[in-house]
Amino acid sequence: PARPALPGLPVTAGTTTTRSRSRGRSPDTGHRTLGPGHMGSRGSSSGPADPPDSSLAQVLAHLLRRGQVRLVSRGGGRGLQLVSTPLPPPSDSDDSDGAWDGCLGDRYRPPVDVCPDTRDIEKSEISTQIRLQTGTLAPHPPHNLTRLLHRRERGLCHNGGFSHGECSRVTTHFLPNHVTLVDRFPQKAFCGVYSPDGQVFMSACQDQCLRVYRGRGGRLKKVLTVRARDVGWSVLDVATTPDNSRLLYSSWSDYIHMCGIDGDSELHTALDLNPDERRFCVFSLTVSSDGHEVLGGANDGCLYVYDLDRNQRTLKVDAHEDDVNSVAFADVGSQILFSGGDDALCKVWDRRTLREDRPQPVGVLAGHRDGVTFIDSKGDARFLVSNSKDQTIKLWDIRRFSPKEGLQASRQAVTQQNWDYRWQQVPKRAFKSHRLVGDTSVMTYRGHGVLHTLIRCRFSPTFSTGQRYIYTGCSTGRLVIYEVLTGRVVSRLWQHQACVRDVSWHPLLNNIISTSWDGSVCQWDYQMRDGVGEGLAASSPPQSRRRDPETPEDS
């Protein structure tokens, strides 16, 4: 007879697959919980359930993840002791399990590069692109906003007005600095992202609810709440079709789910990816610019492409040696794919030459020392950024692939990582500033923390900023903004009490949404502070209204 499941523990049916994992499951973990009578991920049976394969190690791992037990050093070299801890208090209590709630990072001060190495980026094409998009390509462009306005009034600007690049330069003087609470949830908020046109904002919380907001005049109003289906642990990613009529989400499930958000929210469709693993999760998903295909990256190391018109999976690529944590289309053409995984590698795939039986990437980008948590394409099929557990963001040019030595150096660095970023502090030995052999990244950015979960980073919008910035969430509860060409931190926005997992800059307006494990979703806008002319004379972007202890008084 089947062994009874322990109360509160997930039950898995059948046997596990043989794919090895070098460092265990990705941080947004939680084994899929099967409902009564569920006979595994593929179909059902009339016979009794298979015995669960929960071993003692799995039970202990689950209890450690839940914070119900802790490993405590006994001192004197006598090893470790297993100590039970009380269950977490209600969500409205001030007491909480800091490690599991994403609050360890508030005691962590990420190192910042005082003098970032800009030699490679100064010679890169992206330097010319950004200077052109921000109106700073001229030999001596006026950086002071007052002088820029004076030039326009004297008719010295092109066609008597600001060019698009000059408008983007003006925006840099008014970076968001004022916070407004959009919503607060009873559990951790995992996702918060604008649709490509900015008309819709979507959030996902561990309470298994998807919330849809629409904005007018820069303010968001909740218009729809959708109860997610077949959710294990939490909804981990969301996306919308280009026409904003359908929302897609993923979790610990064999399916990507799709539901209507334009008046027909009850219509749910399950997109079966037909994976080989019984414990399966899509950590990242995105929709093509034409709305016909969905790209996903999963814990089995594979990329999946699902055709919405044909209603079937059309491609499965064995892409990485470990979990695929993030995927992206390189541009609107949808032929070039990017992927990043726990093997610390970013890979570039060309679907026109890709064979499912013998998948070979066009090239590999190596240089991170630990797993990649997120990647974002600049949208030009040339550049992308990657966030990593090694506490850095790297900028890549896909025309500069890494040699074999780079892959070997990165793989060796990953195998030497013996700490778990989900609930441990960053060891000092992890702060290595020298580059690995074969690191072909264009630029490295340091100044934010990547702990607890798959924290995301993105390029700032083209329309309002000329993609001059890279912005990211942070395990310390901050939203950090870097300048692409200099590598310096230009703003830290501090409001949240736990790690900021997701960030999203409106594609047209000057506001940013931050989504945190403290259950809050916040909107950051620019607000004039003391003095009418402060924004006009500013030589650097303003800081958050809440005092950040990491920011000097005179900054």
C-alpha positions in Angstrom: 0.0 0.0 0.0 1.1 3.6 -0.6 2.7 5.3 2.3 0.7 8.3 3.6 2.1 11.7 2.9 3.4 13.8 5.7 1.0 16.7 6.5 2.0 19.8 4.6 4.5 18.0 2.3 4.1 17.9 -1.5 3.4 14.5 -3.0 5.0 13.4 -6.2 4.0 10.4 -8.2 6.1 7.9 -10.1 9.9 8.1 -10.5 12.1 11.1 -11.1 14.0 11.6 -14.3 17.7 10.9 -14.6 18.8 14.4 -15.7 21.4 15.6 -13.2 21.5 19.0 -11.6 24.8 20.4 -10.6 23.5 22.7 -7.9 20.0 21.7 -7.2 16.7 23.3 -8.0 16.3 26.9 -8.8 15.3 29.4 -6.1 11.7 30.0 -7.0 11.1 26.4 -5.8 8.4 24.4 -4.4 7.6 20.9 -5.5 4.3 20.6 -7.4 1.5 19.7 -5.0 -0.8 17.1 -6.5 -4.5 17.2 -5.7 -6.5 14.3 -4.5 -6.6 11.5 -7.1 -3.9 13.0 -9.2 -1.9 10.2 -10.7 1.1 12.1 -12.1 1.4 14.8 -14.6 0.2 12.8 -17.6 -3.4 11.6 -17.4 -4.9 9.4 -14.7 -5.3 5.7 -13.8 -8.0 3.6 -12.1 -5.5 1.8 -9.9 -4.0 2.9 -6.6 -1.5 5.7 -6.6 2.2 4.9 -6.9 4.2 5.2 -3.6 5.5 8.8 -3.2 9.3 9.1 -3.7 9.8 11.5 -0.9 13.1 10.5 0.8 14.4 11.8 4.1 16.6 14.2 2.2 13.6 15.6 0.4 11.6 16.0 3.6 14.5 17.8 5.3 15.0 20.1 2.3 11.3 21.0 2.3 11.4 21.8 6.0 14.5 23.9 5.6 12.8 25.8 2.7 9.7 26.4 4.8 11.9 27.7 7.7 10.4 25.1 10.0 13.9 23.7 10.9 17.3 25.3 11.0 20.9 24.0 10.8 22.9 25.4 13.7 26.6 24.9 14.4 27.2 23.1 17.7 30.6 24.7 18.1 33.9 23.0 19.0 34.0 21.3 15.6 31.1 18.9 16.7 29.2 19.4 13.5 25.6 20.7 12.9 22.4 20.4 14.9 18.9 20.3 13.5 16.7 22.8 15.4 13.0 23.2 14.9 11.5 26.7 14.6 7.9 27.8 15.1 5.7 28.2 12.1 5.7 31.7 10.5 3.3 34.1 12.1 0.4 35.6 10.2 1.3 38.0 7.4 0.2 41.0 9.3 2.7 40.3 12.1 6.0 42.2 12.4 7.8 38.9 13.3 8.8 36.8 10.3 11.3 34.3 9.2 13.8 36.7 7.6 15.6 34.2 5.4 12.5 32.8 3.8 10.7 36.2 3.5 13.6 37.7 1.6 14.8 39.9 4.4 18.4 38.7 4.9 19.4 41.2 2.2 18.8 44.2 4.5 22.0 43.3 6.3 23.9 43.0 3.1 25.7 45.9 1.4 26.5 45.0 -2.1 30.0 46.1 -3.2 30.1 48.9 -5.8 32.8 49.4 -8.4 34.4 52.8 -7.6 36.0 52.9 -11.0 34.2 50.6 -13.5 36.3 49.3 -16.4 34.8 51.1 -19.4 37.5 50.3 -22.0 35.5 47.7 -23.9 32.2 49.6 -23.9 33.9 52.8 -25.1 35.0 50.9 -28.3 31.6 49.2 -28.7 28.8 50.1 -31.1 26.4 50.5 -28.2 28.3 53.6 -27.0 27.6 55.3 -30.3 24.0 54.1 -30.3 23.2 55.4 -26.8 24.9 58.8 -27.4 22.9 59.2 -30.6 19.6 58.2 -28.9 20.3 60.7 -26.0 21.6 63.6 -28.1 25.1 63.5 -26.7 27.0 62.4 -29.8 28.1 66.0 -30.5 31.6 66.9 -29.3 30.4 69.3 -26.5 26.7 68.8 -25.9 25.1 71.0 -23.2 24.5 68.8 -20.1 22.9 71.6 -18.1 19.1 71.6 -18.7 18.9 75.4 -18.4 21.5 75.8 -21.2 19.6 73.3 -23.3 16.4 75.3 -23.0 18.3 78.5 -23.7 19.6 77.0 -27.0 16.1 76.0 -28.0 14.7 79.5 -27.3 17.5 81.0 -29.4 16.6 78.7 -32.3 19.9 76.8 -32.1 18.2 73.4 -31.9 17.5 71.3 -35.0 14.2 72.5 -36.7 13.7 74.9 -33.8 12.8 72.3 -31.2 14.2 69.4 -29.3 15.2 66.2 -31.2 14.1 62.8 -29.8 17.6 62.4 -28.4 17.5 65.8 -26.7 14.1 64.9 -25.2 15.6 61.7 -23.8 18.5 63.8 -22.3 15.9 66.0 -20.6 14.3 63.0 -19.0 17.6 62.0 -17.3 17.2 65.1 -15.1 13.8 63.8 -13.9 14.4 60.2 -12.9 11.7 58.8 -10.6 12.2 59.7 -7.0 8.8 59.6 -5.3 6.9 56.4 -4.4 3.2 55.6 -4.4 1.7 52.3 -3.2 -0.2 50.6 -6.0 -1.4 47.5 -4.1 -0.5 45.3 -1.2 -1.0 41.6 -1.1 -1.1 39.1 1.8 1.7 37.1 0.5 4.9 37.5 -1.6 4.5 39.3 -4.9 6.6 37.6 -7.6 5.9 39.4 -10.9 4.9 42.8 -12.1 5.3 43.9 -15.7 3.9 46.4 -18.1 2.6 45.2 -21.5 4.8 46.3 -24.5 2.5 49.3 -25.2 2.1 50.2 -21.5 -1.7 50.0 -21.5 -1.8 47.0 -19.1 0.1 46.2 -16.0 0.0 42.6 -14.7 1.0 41.3 -11.3 1.2 37.8 -9.8 1.3 36.9 -6.1 1.8 33.8 -4.1 -1.9 33.9 -3.2 -2.5 32.4 -6.7 -4.2 35.5 -8.0 -3.3 37.4 -11.1 -4.3 41.1 -11.1 -4.7 43.3 -14.1 -4.4 47.1 -14.0 -5.0 49.7 -16.6 -3.5 53.2 -16.4 -4.7 56.6 -17.3 -2.6 59.7 -16.7 0.1 57.6 -15.2 -2.1 56.1 -12.4 -3.0 52.4 -12.3 -6.4 51.1 -11.5 -7.2 47.4 -10.9 -9.7 46.2 -13.3 -9.6 42.4 -13.1 -8.5 39.7 -10.7 -8.1 36.2 -12.1 -7.7 33.1 -10.0 -4.8 31.1 -11.4 -5.1 27.4 -12.0 -2.8 24.4 -11.5 -0.4 26.5 -9.4 2.4 24.9 -7.5 4.3 27.2 -5.0 3.5 30.4 -6.9 2.9 31.9 -10.3 6.5 32.6 -11.5 6.1 34.6 -14.7 3.4 36.4 -16.7 3.2 37.8 -20.2 0.5 39.3 -22.4 -0.2 39.0 -26.1 0.5 42.2 -28.2 -3.2 43.1 -28.4 -3.6 42.9 -24.6 -6.5 40.4 -25.0 -4.9 37.4 -23.4 -2.6 36.8 -20.4 -0.2 33.9 -20.0 1.3 32.6 -16.8 3.5 29.7 -15.6 4.1 27.8 -12.4 5.1 24.3 -11.3 2.9 22.6 -13.9 3.2 20.8 -17.2 1.2 23.6 -18.8 1.5 27.3 -19.6 -2.0 28.7 -18.9 -3.7 31.4 -20.9 -6.8 33.4 -20.1 -8.7 36.2 -21.6 -8.4 39.6 -19.9 -10.5 41.6 -22.3 -14.0 40.7 -21.0 -13.7 36.9 -20.9 -11.5 36.2 -17.9 -13.2 32.8 -17.2 -11.9 31.3 -20.4 -8.7 29.4 -19.4 -6.7 27.4 -21.9 -3.9 25.0 -20.9 -1.0 24.9 -23.3 0.5 21.4 -22.9 4.3 21.5 -23.3 4.4 17.7 -22.9 7.6 17.6 -20.9 9.5 14.4 -20.0 10.0 15.3 -16.3 7.3 14.8 -13.8 8.3 17.7 -11.7 8.2 20.5 -14.2 8.2 24.3 -14.1 8.5 27.1 -16.7 10.6 29.8 -14.9 10.4 32.3 -17.7 8.1 32.9 -20.7 7.6 35.6 -23.3 5.3 36.1 -26.3 6.6 36.9 -29.8 5.9 40.4 -31.2 3.3 39.0 -33.7 1.5 37.1 -30.9 1.7 33.8 -32.6 4.3 32.0 -30.5 5.2 31.6 -26.8 8.8 31.0 -25.7 9.5 29.3 -22.4 12.5 28.2 -20.4 12.1 25.3 -17.9 13.8 23.4 -15.0 14.6 20.5 -17.3 17.2 22.6 -19.1 15.1 23.0 -22.2 13.6 25.8 -24.3 10.0 25.3 -25.5 8.2 27.1 -28.3 4.4 26.8 -28.5 2.5 27.9 -31.5 -0.8 29.5 -30.4 -2.3 29.2 -33.9 -1.6 25.5 -34.3 -2.2 24.9 -30.6 0.8 22.7 -30.2 4.4 22.6 -29.1 6.6 23.1 -32.1 10.1 23.1 -30.7 11.9 21.6 -27.7 15.6 22.3 -27.4 17.9 20.7 -24.8 19.7 24.0 -24.1 21.5 24.1 -20.8 23.1 21.7 -18.3 20.9 23.1 -15.6 17.7 25.1 -15.1 16.8 27.6 -17.8 15.9 30.7 -15.7 15.2 33.2 -18.4 14.5 33.4 -22.1 14.0 36.3 -24.6 13.4 37.0 -28.3 16.3 39.0 -29.7 14.1 41.3 -31.8 10.7 41.5 -33.4 11.7 38.9 -36.0 11.4 36.1 -33.5 14.1 34.0 -35.2 17.0 34.6 -32.8 16.4 33.4 -29.2 18.4 34.1 -26.0 18.5 31.9 -23.0 20.3 32.0 -19.6 20.6 29.3 -17.0 22.0 28.1 -13.7 25.1 26.9 -15.6 26.1 30.6 -15.7 25.9 30.7 -19.5 23.9 32.8 -21.9 23.3 31.1 -25.2 22.2 32.4 -28.6 20.0 30.3 -30.9 19.0 30.7 -34.5 15.8 28.9 -35.3 16.6 28.9 -39.1 19.5 26.5 -38.5 18.3 24.8 -35.3 17.7 21.0 -35.2 15.7 19.6 -32.3 17.6 16.3 -32.5 21.0 17.9 -32.5 20.6 21.4 -31.0 23.6 23.7 -31.4 23.6 27.3 -30.3 25.0 29.9 -32.6 27.3 31.0 -29.8 27.8 31.0 -26.0 28.5 34.0 -23.7 30.6 33.0 -20.7 31.9 35.2 -17.9 29.5 34.9 -14.9 30.7 32.9 -11.9 27.3 31.7 -10.9 23.8 31.1 -12.3 22.0 33.6 -14.5 18.8 34.7 -13.0 17.4 36.9 -15.8 18.3 38.2 -19.3 16.8 41.1 -21.3 17.3 41.9 -24.9 18.0 45.5 -26.1 15.6 44.6 -29.0 18.2 45.0 -31.8 19.4 41.4 -32.0 22.9 42.7 -30.9 23.0 43.4 -27.2 21.6 41.8 -24.1 22.1 42.1 -20.3 22.2 39.3 -17.8 21.7 39.3 -14.0 23.5 36.7 -12.0 23.9 35.1 -8.6 27.5 36.3 -8.6 26.0 39.7 -7.8 26.8 41.3 -11.1 25.0 42.4 -14.3 26.9 41.9 -17.5 26.3 43.5 -20.9 26.9 41.3 -24.0 27.5 41.8 -27.7 26.3 38.6 -29.4 28.9 39.2 -32.1 31.6 38.5 -29.5 31.1 34.9 -28.4 33.2 33.3 -25.8 36.0 30.8 -26.7 36.2 27.3 -25.2 38.5 28.5 -22.5 35.7 30.9 -21.3 33.2 28.1 -21.1 35.6 26.0 -19.1 36.5 28.8 -16.7 32.8 29.6 -16.1 31.9 26.0 -15.6 34.7 25.6 -13.1 33.7 28.7 -11.2 30.1 27.4 -10.9 31.3 24.1 -9.5 33.3 25.9 -6.8 30.2 27.7 -5.5 29.3 26.0 -2.2 26.8 28.4 -0.8 23.0 28.7 -1.3 21.9 32.2 -2.3 18.3 31.4 -1.3 19.0 31.7 2.4 22.7 32.4 3.0 24.6 35.6 2.9 27.1 36.2 0.2 30.5 34.9 1.2 33.5 37.3 0.9 35.2 34.9 -1.5 32.4 35.5 -4.0 33.4 39.2 -4.4 36.0 38.7 -7.1 36.4 41.6 -9.4 38.9 40.2 -11.9 37.5 38.8 -15.1 37.4 35.1 -15.9 39.5 33.8 -18.7 37.5 34.1 -22.0 35.0 36.6 -20.5 33.7 38.5 -23.6 31.2 40.8 -21.8 31.3 44.4 -22.8 30.6 45.8 -19.3 30.1 44.6 -15.7 27.8 46.4 -13.2 28.1 46.0 -9.4 26.1 47.6 -6.7 23.0 45.4 -6.2 22.3 42.2 -4.4 20.9 39.0 -5.9 19.7 36.7 -3.1 16.6 34.6 -2.3 15.0 34.5 -5.8 15.4 35.1 -9.5 15.8 38.9 -9.4 15.3 40.7 -12.7 17.0 43.5 -14.6 16.1 45.3 -17.8 17.1 48.0 -20.2 15.3 51.3 -19.7 12.8 52.3 -22.5 14.0 53.6 -25.8 11.3 56.3 -26.1 11.8 58.2 -22.9 15.5 57.4 -22.0 17.2 56.2 -25.2 18.1 53.0 -23.3 20.7 54.9 -21.4 20.1 52.9 -18.2 19.9 49.4 -16.8 17.7 49.0 -13.8 17.3 46.0 -11.5 15.6 44.7 -8.4 17.8 44.1 -5.3 17.7 41.7 -2.4 18.1 44.7 0.0 14.7 46.0 -1.0 15.9 48.6 -3.4 15.5 49.5 -7.0 18.9 50.2 -8.5 19.5 52.2 -11.7 22.9 52.0 -13.5 24.1 54.2 -16.4 25.0 51.9 -19.2 28.1 53.7 -20.5 29.8 54.5 -17.2 28.7 51.6 -15.0 27.9 54.0 -12.1 24.8 53.8 -9.9 22.8 56.9 -10.6 19.9 56.1 -8.3 18.8 53.8 -5.5 15.1 53.9 -4.7 14.4 52.4 -1.3 11.0 51.7 0.1 10.4 47.9 0.3 11.0 45.8 3.4 12.1 42.7 1.5 13.8 41.8 -1.8 12.5 43.5 -5.0 12.1 40.6 -7.5 10.7 42.4 -10.5 10.9 45.9 -12.0 9.2 47.4 -15.0 9.6 50.8 -16.6 6.7 52.2 -18.5 7.6 52.2 -22.2 6.3 55.7 -22.8 5.9 57.4 -19.4 8.5 58.3 -16.8 7.5 55.8 -14.1 8.8 52.5 -12.8 6.9 49.7 -11.0 8.7 47.7 -8.3 7.3 44.3 -7.1 8.6 43.0 -3.8 8.4 39.9 -1.5 7.0 42.2 1.2 3.7 41.9 -0.8 3.7 45.4 -2.1 3.7 46.8 -5.6 5.0 50.4 -5.8 5.0 53.1 -8.5 8.0 55.5 -8.7 7.5 58.9 -10.4 9.4 62.1 -10.4 8.3 64.7 -7.9 9.8 68.2 -7.5 11.2 68.6 -4.0 12.2 71.7 -2.1 12.7 74.6 -4.5 11.0 75.3 -7.8 14.2 75.1 -9.9 15.7 72.0 -8.5 15.0 69.8 -11.5 16.3 72.4 -13.9 19.7 72.8 -12.3 20.2 69.1 -11.4 23.5 67.7 -12.6 22.6 64.2 -11.5 19.4 62.3 -11.0 17.6 62.7 -7.6 17.5 60.0 -5.0 14.6 58.3 -3.2 12.6 60.4 -0.7 13.2 57.7 1.9 16.7 58.0 3.4 19.0 55.3 2.1 21.8 54.6 4.6 24.1 53.6 1.7 23.7 57.0 0.0 26.0 59.8 1.2 24.3 62.9 2.6 25.6 65.1 -0.2 24.5 62.8 -3.1 
